[in-house]
Every structure is written in structure tokens, then in C-alpha cells.
Amino acid sequence: MVSFPLWYAGVRLRGGTGVLDHSPIDQHTRQAQAWLSGRLDLPGAPAYLEIARYQDRFYDSFPPTPSLFELPLVLVFGRQTPSSLVIYVFWMAALGAAHAVLRRRGFPERDALLASLAFVFATNVYVSCARANVWAQGLSLGFSLAVAGLAFVIGNSRREWRGPGVGYLLLSLAVGCRPLLLLMTPLYLALDHRTCGRRLGPAAVSAVLWMAPYGAFLAWLNQARFGDALEFGHHHLAFAQSLPYGLMSLHYLPWHLYHAVLKLPRLQAHWPPLEFDMNGNAFWLHNPMLAAAIGGLVARRFDPWVRAAAAFAFVTIGTGVLMYESGGWVQFGFRYLIDLLPAGLVVFAYAFDRFPRLLLAGSLVTLALNVYGLAGWKHFPRQPRDAPWLRDVPASPPPADLSAIGPTRLCPPVPSNREG
């Protein structure tokens, strides 16, 4: 099995301590600890962590699904949870699901195995998510849950707890990692309708019934913390307060599109010999499987329902990623495009019937490039963000420590009329 040594090498190259590694960038662990103590807010905000401040309290601004998986680990390990190992477990689930999807679509065993490995280790998933910092947890678990869900809505004639409904439940959990993955719902419906023997109406009802409970939890949690069912907290981060165009804007799209598609590394006369722009680099260098899927979507014919729904997912999720202000900085490649990989797997499974040898060669090159990125990560220059809309914006000061303030309880009191 090649996946474990590759993952372990990635953890160590990124500065991890071993199999039970715990990254100090651990907002999800802190959130799980806070929940277990009966509070929704965090007891403090170290300056090195990205934590939201709202009404003089601190909150984890990242969607909560990874925190749920941290809960049992906190009970056993305390603060030092083996969160990187958890990411590997989710990778294994994604590898198994991708392999099952490709085999159902008629891929030979060897091709299905190699292609599923390429979707993890020859993409930004590997180089961005080997070690479980807070960003890696959200991106990696979102990818893994969405891919695992696909195995339930592609060619699945079973029903109830083994049927397509479980796929929608897994997708809702993925949305609790990466909210833009909600835009994959039409693709799930198309796959359910076209491959699982269900009419579109019953499939849509199933999607609502299986996704609504966790969706309601996400809305309640956001409302309880920020007074807005759609607010996960990023608008209350210090850097977001001074942005001239807000967190999401079409104004950011051209800059990010240039970095995501055209920006190439440059040679330099010292180590590391290839310098990568931390604002982002051409995605096709780091994600040949995604590039092949986009090519297949454009150039190849397959089920029109699936093709239209996949195109919708690519356009809407891709636009959302490129409209987000940070664009994934600091990064190797363009890491937010991980959100497109589950849809990319679907297109690849439909547009191809084997793993093309040229694509295999490109994947091996990307694997080597990813290892280079992991090994050189600490040595790459961290240039300041030079996006044009930030050049006259002063840096935000770190928030004060408000840890002495009492916690927000899991069941906060109902405001009185005097409180508004």
C-alpha cells in the first residue's frame, strides 16, 4: 500500500512529529474542547490563529464539521489529538469511494486504482492537506466526504441506510467543511436519477430529507453565535473588517484567475531552485486530473444530465472560489480548487474509460512536484500579499485577549425586550 508512506512522508516534510501528529493551528480542536465545556465561544484567541471576534467574544470562524470529528478525540487525547491521522483515514475513505465509482463506470482494476490515487496524491490535496492545520482539515474532509457521497449516488440500487440517501447526508457534512460544496447538489441529483433507478422527484425528496437535519444544525449554530443563519464567522475576522470590497467580490476574480491559470514558478540561483508565488500558481501544474476532467467536460460526449450538472458545479464553485478575497494565500498551487475535485472525479469517470498513459505520466510529475513543495515549504519566501486592492489598506492589529469574559453557553438566554 503506497498511500500510508506517502501521507507519512508528507506529514514529516511539513514539520509533523509522526503518526499521532497534532498541528498547533488547531481551531477545530479548541472548538471541540469548548463544546465539551458547554460553550459556543472560545476562551481565548492566540495571535497566531485566525479567530473571529464578535460582540467581545472569540469564535472559530471555520465551518464546524471537522470539530465534530474532533469531539471523541478530545475525550481520549485531550488537546493533542492525532488530527493528521484523521485526515489520512478520510483520505482512505475517499480513495475507496473513488475506486468504487471508477470500477462501476467500467474502468479496469489497475486504472481505477491508479486514478483514485492520483486524485489525492497528484493534486493539491496532498501538498496542501498532509498535515492537519485548520485549513487542511476543512479542505481535506470536505473533499473526502463529497467523494465518499458519490459512491452512494452512482450506480447504487440499494435503499434506506445503504441507499443514495446516505450520499446526501455525506454531502451535507461536506458542506459543513466547505459551504460552496452545496452547489454539487444538482450533480448528486442527476447521478441519483440517471444511475440509481429513481425518478427525479423522489430523488429530490430524498436529498431534502437527508440534508435538512445537518443543514438546520449549521443554521442554528451560526444564528446562535453571530445572529445570522448564513454567517460562519469569516466576516468578523480582523482582516475582513478593512477589505474595501468585502470577502466576496467580482473585483477579485481577474487577479485570482491570472494566478490560478497562468502564473508559473520561476527559476532562481539558490535553494529552492523553483520559486512559487504564495498568491497562487497555475492549477494544471498541481492538478492534472482536474485539468483532464475540464478537458473531458468540454470535448467529450456523455450523459447530458450529468454533463450539465457537472458544468454547473464547475462554473459556480469555481467562480465562488475565485471571488473569495484571500484566494488561498499562503499556498503551493491554488489550493481552493480542491473544492472542484469531487465534480472532477465525476466528469473523469464519465468522459474516460481508462487512465490515459499521458495523464499517468503527468500525475507522476505532479507527485514529484508535490514532494518538492512539501520539502521546500519552510524555505519558500513568504512575500507580503500584494493584491492591488490591499496596497493602501493598513494591516489589522491582532485582537486583544478577552479570555476573562464569561462563555456563550450552548443554550444562550432569550434576549429580553430591553436587549433589543
C-alpha positions as CSV (number, residue, x, y, z in Angstrom):
1,M,0.0,0.0,0.0
2,V,1.6,3.3,-1.2
3,S,-0.9,5.7,0.4
4,F,0.4,5.5,4.0
5,P,4.1,6.1,3.3
6,L,3.2,9.0,1.0
7,W,0.9,10.5,3.7
8,Y,3.5,9.9,6.4
9,A,6.3,11.5,4.4
10,G,4.1,14.5,3.8
11,V,3.4,15.0,7.5
12,R,7.1,14.8,8.3
13,L,8.2,17.1,5.5
14,R,5.6,19.7,6.6
15,G,7.1,19.6,10.1
16,G,4.9,17.0,11.8
17,T,6.1,14.8,14.6
18,G,4.8,11.4,13.5
19,V,1.7,9.2,13.1
20,L,-0.1,11.0,16.0
21,D,0.9,14.4,14.9
22,H,-1.2,17.4,16.1
23,S,-0.8,20.7,14.3
24,P,-0.8,23.8,16.6
25,I,-3.0,25.6,14.1
26,D,-5.9,23.8,15.7
27,Q,-9.1,25.9,15.9
28,H,-11.2,22.8,15.5
29,T,-9.7,21.1,18.5
30,R,-10.2,24.2,20.5
31,Q,-13.8,24.4,19.3
32,A,-14.4,20.8,20.3
33,Q,-13.0,21.4,23.8
34,A,-15.2,24.5,24.2
35,W,-18.3,22.5,23.2
36,L,-17.4,19.8,25.8
37,S,-17.2,22.5,28.4
38,G,-20.7,23.8,27.4
39,R,-19.8,26.9,25.5
40,L,-20.0,28.1,21.9
41,D,-17.3,30.7,22.0
42,L,-13.6,30.1,22.6
43,P,-11.8,31.0,25.8
44,G,-9.1,33.0,24.1
45,A,-7.5,34.0,20.7
46,P,-3.8,33.5,20.3
47,A,-2.4,36.0,17.9
48,Y,-1.1,33.3,15.5
49,L,-4.6,31.8,15.0
50,E,-7.4,33.1,12.6
51,I,-10.2,33.6,15.1
52,A,-13.3,35.7,14.7
53,R,-14.3,38.4,17.2
54,Y,-18.0,39.2,17.6
55,Q,-19.6,41.2,20.4
56,D,-16.4,40.9,22.5
57,R,-16.2,37.2,22.2
58,F,-14.0,34.8,20.2
59,Y,-15.3,32.2,17.8
60,D,-14.0,29.6,15.4
61,S,-14.7,31.1,12.0
62,F,-14.4,27.8,10.1
63,P,-17.4,25.6,9.4
64,P,-17.9,23.0,12.1
65,T,-17.8,19.5,10.6
66,P,-14.1,18.9,11.5
67,S,-14.9,20.0,15.1
68,L,-17.5,17.3,15.3
69,F,-14.9,14.6,14.4
70,E,-12.5,16.2,17.0
71,L,-15.0,15.7,19.8
72,P,-14.3,12.0,20.5
73,L,-10.6,12.5,20.0
74,V,-10.5,15.3,22.6
75,L,-12.2,13.0,25.1
76,V,-9.4,10.4,24.6
77,F,-6.3,12.5,23.8
78,G,-7.1,16.0,25.3
79,R,-5.7,18.9,23.3
80,Q,-3.1,16.8,21.4
81,T,-5.5,14.9,19.1
82,P,-4.0,12.9,16.2
83,S,-5.7,15.1,13.8
84,S,-3.3,14.4,10.9
85,L,-4.0,10.7,11.2
86,V,-7.7,11.5,11.0
87,I,-7.1,13.2,7.6
88,Y,-5.4,10.1,6.4
89,V,-8.4,8.0,7.5
90,F,-10.6,10.3,5.4
91,W,-8.3,10.0,2.5
92,M,-8.6,6.2,2.7
93,A,-12.4,6.6,2.6
94,A,-12.1,8.9,-0.5
95,L,-9.7,6.5,-2.2
96,G,-12.1,3.6,-1.7
97,A,-15.1,5.6,-2.9
98,A,-13.2,6.9,-6.0
99,H,-12.1,3.4,-6.8
100,A,-15.7,2.1,-6.5
101,V,-17.0,4.9,-8.7
102,L,-14.5,4.2,-11.4
103,R,-15.0,0.5,-11.3
104,R,-18.8,1.0,-11.7
105,R,-18.1,3.1,-14.7
106,G,-16.1,0.2,-16.3
107,F,-12.5,1.2,-15.6
108,P,-10.1,-1.7,-15.4
109,E,-8.9,-2.5,-11.9
110,R,-5.4,-1.2,-12.3
111,D,-6.6,2.0,-13.9
112,A,-9.2,2.6,-11.2
113,L,-6.6,2.1,-8.5
114,L,-4.0,4.4,-10.1
115,A,-6.6,7.1,-11.0
116,S,-8.0,7.2,-7.4
117,L,-4.5,7.6,-6.0
118,A,-3.8,10.4,-8.5
119,F,-6.9,12.3,-7.3
120,V,-5.3,12.5,-3.8
121,F,-1.5,12.5,-4.3
122,A,-1.2,14.2,-7.7
123,T,-3.5,17.1,-6.7
124,N,-3.4,19.9,-4.3
125,V,-5.0,17.6,-1.7
126,Y,-1.6,16.1,-0.9
127,V,0.6,19.1,-0.8
128,S,-2.0,21.3,1.0
129,C,-3.6,18.8,3.4
130,A,-0.9,16.3,4.6
131,R,-0.7,17.9,8.0
132,A,-3.9,18.8,9.8
133,N,-3.9,22.5,10.3
134,V,-7.3,24.2,10.3
135,W,-7.4,24.9,6.6
136,A,-6.2,21.4,5.7
137,Q,-9.0,19.9,7.9
138,G,-11.7,21.8,6.1
139,L,-10.4,21.3,2.6
140,S,-9.5,17.6,3.1
141,L,-12.6,16.5,5.0
142,G,-14.8,18.4,2.6
143,F,-13.2,16.7,-0.4
144,S,-13.3,13.3,1.2
145,L,-16.9,13.5,2.4
146,A,-18.1,14.7,-1.0
147,V,-16.2,11.9,-2.8
148,A,-17.5,9.3,-0.4
149,G,-21.0,10.5,-1.0
150,L,-20.6,10.0,-4.7
151,A,-20.2,6.2,-4.2
152,F,-23.8,6.2,-2.8
153,V,-25.4,8.1,-5.7
154,I,-23.6,6.5,-8.6
155,G,-25.0,3.1,-9.7
156,N,-26.5,2.3,-6.3
157,S,-29.7,0.2,-6.4
158,R,-29.8,-0.3,-2.6
159,R,-32.2,1.7,-0.4
160,E,-32.6,3.1,3.1
161,W,-29.3,3.1,5.2
162,R,-27.3,1.7,2.2
163,G,-29.1,3.7,-0.4
164,P,-28.5,7.1,-2.2
165,G,-29.8,9.0,0.8
166,V,-26.5,8.4,2.7
167,G,-24.7,10.2,-0.1
168,Y,-26.8,13.3,0.5
169,L,-26.0,13.1,4.2
170,L,-22.3,12.9,3.5
171,L,-22.7,15.9,1.1
172,S,-24.3,17.9,3.9
173,L,-21.4,17.1,6.2
174,A,-19.0,18.2,3.4
175,V,-21.0,21.5,3.2
176,G,-20.2,21.9,6.9
177,C,-16.5,21.9,5.8
178,R,-16.7,23.9,2.6
179,P,-20.0,25.7,2.1
180,L,-19.6,26.0,-1.7
181,L,-19.9,22.2,-2.0
182,L,-23.7,22.8,-1.6
183,L,-23.6,23.6,-5.3
184,M,-22.8,20.0,-6.0
185,T,-26.4,19.0,-5.0
186,P,-27.7,19.2,-8.6
187,L,-24.9,16.9,-9.7
188,Y,-25.8,14.4,-6.9
189,L,-29.5,14.5,-8.0
190,A,-28.6,14.0,-11.7
191,L,-26.4,11.0,-10.8
192,D,-29.1,9.5,-8.5
193,H,-31.8,9.9,-11.1
194,R,-29.7,8.6,-14.0
195,T,-27.8,5.7,-12.4
196,C,-29.8,4.6,-9.3
197,G,-33.1,3.8,-10.9
198,R,-35.0,6.6,-9.2
199,R,-37.2,9.3,-10.7
200,L,-36.1,12.9,-10.2
201,G,-39.0,13.8,-7.8
202,P,-38.3,11.0,-5.2
203,A,-34.5,11.7,-5.5
204,A,-35.1,15.4,-4.7
205,V,-37.3,14.5,-1.7
206,S,-34.6,12.1,-0.5
207,A,-32.0,14.9,-0.9
208,V,-34.1,17.3,1.3
209,L,-34.8,14.7,4.0
210,W,-31.2,13.6,4.3
211,M,-29.6,17.0,4.0
212,A,-32.0,19.1,6.1
213,P,-31.1,17.9,9.6
214,Y,-27.4,18.8,9.4
215,G,-28.3,22.0,7.4
216,A,-30.6,23.0,10.2
217,F,-27.8,22.4,12.7
218,L,-25.4,24.6,10.7
219,A,-28.0,27.4,10.5
220,W,-28.8,27.1,14.3
221,L,-25.1,27.3,15.2
222,N,-24.5,30.3,13.0
223,Q,-27.6,32.1,14.4
224,A,-26.6,31.3,18.0
225,R,-23.1,32.7,17.5
226,F,-23.4,35.5,15.0
227,G,-27.1,36.3,14.8
228,D,-27.2,35.2,11.1
229,A,-28.0,31.7,9.9
230,L,-25.7,32.0,6.9
231,E,-22.7,33.5,8.8
232,F,-19.9,31.1,9.7
233,G,-17.8,33.9,11.1
234,H,-15.3,34.9,8.4
235,H,-16.9,38.4,8.1
236,H,-15.8,39.0,11.7
237,L,-12.1,38.2,11.2
238,A,-9.8,41.1,11.7
239,F,-8.5,41.1,8.1
240,A,-12.1,41.1,6.7
241,Q,-13.0,44.3,8.5
242,S,-10.8,46.5,6.4
243,L,-11.4,45.0,3.0
244,P,-12.6,47.6,0.5
245,Y,-14.8,45.2,-1.4
246,G,-15.8,42.7,1.3
247,L,-14.9,39.0,1.4
248,M,-16.6,38.0,-1.9
249,S,-16.5,40.2,-4.9
250,L,-16.2,40.1,-8.7
251,H,-13.4,42.6,-8.2
252,Y,-11.1,39.8,-7.1
253,L,-11.8,37.4,-9.9
254,P,-9.3,38.7,-12.6
255,W,-6.4,38.7,-10.2
256,H,-7.1,35.2,-8.9
257,L,-7.9,33.9,-12.4
258,Y,-4.5,35.0,-13.5
259,H,-2.7,33.2,-10.6
260,A,-4.9,30.1,-10.9
261,V,-4.4,29.6,-14.6
262,L,-1.4,31.4,-15.9
263,K,1.1,32.1,-13.0
264,L,4.2,29.8,-13.4
265,P,7.1,29.2,-11.0
266,R,10.4,30.9,-11.8
267,L,13.9,29.6,-11.6
268,Q,16.3,31.1,-9.1
269,A,20.0,30.6,-8.3
270,H,19.6,29.3,-4.8
271,W,17.6,26.7,-2.9
272,P,14.9,26.0,-3.6
273,P,15.6,26.3,-7.3
274,L,11.9,26.8,-8.3
275,E,10.1,29.7,-6.6
276,F,6.3,29.5,-6.3
277,D,4.1,32.6,-5.8
278,M,2.3,32.2,-2.5
279,N,-0.7,34.1,-4.0
280,G,-1.2,31.0,-6.3
281,N,0.2,29.2,-9.3
282,A,-1.3,27.6,-12.4
283,F,-3.6,24.8,-11.2
284,W,-2.9,22.5,-14.0
285,L,0.7,22.0,-12.8
286,H,-0.6,20.7,-9.5
287,N,-3.9,19.1,-10.5
288,P,-3.6,17.3,-13.9
289,M,-6.6,15.1,-13.0
290,L,-8.8,18.3,-12.7
291,A,-7.3,19.7,-16.0
292,A,-8.2,16.4,-17.7
293,A,-11.7,16.5,-16.3
294,I,-12.3,20.0,-17.6
295,G,-11.0,19.0,-21.0
296,G,-13.3,16.0,-20.9
297,L,-16.3,18.1,-20.0
298,V,-15.7,20.4,-23.0
299,A,-14.5,17.9,-25.6
300,R,-16.3,14.6,-24.9
301,R,-19.9,13.5,-25.0
302,F,-21.6,11.7,-22.2
303,D,-25.0,11.7,-20.3
304,P,-26.4,15.2,-20.9
305,W,-28.0,15.4,-17.4
306,V,-24.7,14.6,-15.7
307,R,-22.7,16.8,-18.0
308,A,-25.0,19.8,-17.4
309,A,-25.0,19.3,-13.7
310,A,-21.2,18.9,-13.6
311,A,-20.8,22.1,-15.7
312,F,-23.0,23.9,-13.2
313,A,-20.8,22.7,-10.3
314,F,-17.6,23.7,-12.1
315,V,-18.8,27.2,-13.0
316,T,-20.5,28.1,-9.8
317,I,-18.0,26.6,-7.3
318,G,-15.0,27.8,-9.4
319,T,-16.4,31.3,-9.6
320,G,-17.1,31.3,-5.9
321,V,-13.5,30.2,-5.2
322,L,-12.1,32.9,-7.4
323,M,-14.3,35.6,-5.9
324,Y,-13.1,34.9,-2.3
325,E,-10.6,37.6,-1.3
326,S,-7.7,35.6,0.1
327,G,-7.6,33.1,-2.9
328,G,-5.9,30.6,-0.6
329,W,-2.8,32.5,0.3
330,V,-0.3,31.2,1.6
331,Q,-0.2,28.2,-0.7
332,F,1.6,25.9,-3.1
333,G,-0.6,25.7,-6.3
334,F,-4.1,27.0,-5.9
335,R,-5.5,25.1,-3.0
336,Y,-9.1,26.3,-3.0
337,L,-9.6,24.4,-6.3
338,I,-9.7,21.3,-4.2
339,D,-13.4,22.1,-4.0
340,L,-13.7,21.2,-7.7
341,L,-12.1,17.8,-7.4
342,P,-15.3,15.8,-6.5
343,A,-17.0,17.1,-9.6
344,G,-13.8,16.5,-11.5
345,L,-14.0,12.8,-10.4
346,V,-17.5,12.5,-11.8
347,V,-16.5,14.0,-15.2
348,F,-13.4,11.9,-15.4
349,A,-15.4,8.8,-14.7
350,Y,-17.9,9.6,-17.5
351,A,-15.5,11.2,-20.0
352,F,-12.9,8.4,-19.9
353,D,-13.0,4.6,-19.8
354,R,-9.4,4.2,-18.6
355,F,-6.5,6.1,-17.1
356,P,-4.6,7.6,-20.1
357,R,-0.9,6.9,-20.0
358,L,0.0,10.5,-20.8
359,L,-2.2,11.6,-17.8
360,L,-0.5,9.0,-15.7
361,A,2.9,10.4,-16.7
362,G,1.7,14.0,-15.9
363,S,0.4,12.7,-12.5
364,L,3.8,11.3,-11.6
365,V,5.4,14.6,-12.5
366,T,2.9,16.4,-10.2
367,L,3.6,13.9,-7.4
368,A,7.3,14.7,-7.7
369,L,6.4,18.4,-7.7
370,N,4.2,18.0,-4.6
371,V,7.1,16.2,-2.8
372,Y,9.3,19.1,-3.8
373,G,6.7,21.6,-2.4
374,L,6.4,19.7,0.9
375,A,10.2,19.5,1.3
376,G,10.7,23.2,0.4
377,W,7.7,24.6,2.2
378,K,9.7,26.1,5.0
379,H,12.2,27.6,2.6
380,F,9.8,29.3,0.2
381,P,9.8,33.1,0.6
382,R,6.6,34.4,2.3
383,Q,6.2,37.7,0.3
384,P,3.6,40.1,1.7
385,R,0.3,40.0,0.0
386,D,0.5,42.3,-3.0
387,A,-3.0,42.1,-4.4
388,P,-3.9,45.5,-5.9
389,W,-6.9,46.2,-3.6
390,L,-4.7,45.8,-0.5
391,R,-1.9,48.2,-1.3
392,D,-3.3,51.2,0.6
393,V,-5.0,49.2,3.3
394,P,-3.2,49.1,6.7
395,A,-2.6,45.7,8.3
396,S,-5.1,44.8,11.0
397,P,-3.8,44.7,14.6
398,P,-4.2,41.4,16.5
399,P,-7.3,41.3,18.8
400,A,-7.0,41.8,22.5
401,D,-7.2,38.8,24.8
402,L,-10.8,38.7,26.1
403,S,-10.4,35.3,27.8
404,A,-11.7,36.7,31.1
405,I,-15.2,37.3,29.7
406,G,-17.7,34.6,30.5
407,P,-18.6,32.0,27.9
408,T,-21.5,31.9,25.5
409,R,-23.5,28.9,26.6
410,L,-24.8,26.2,24.3
411,C,-28.3,27.3,25.2
412,P,-28.0,31.1,25.4
413,P,-30.8,33.0,27.2
414,V,-33.6,34.5,25.1
415,P,-33.0,38.3,24.8
416,S,-35.4,40.5,26.7
417,N,-37.2,43.4,25.1
418,R,-34.7,45.8,26.7
419,E,-31.9,44.0,25.0
420,G,-33.5,44.5,21.6
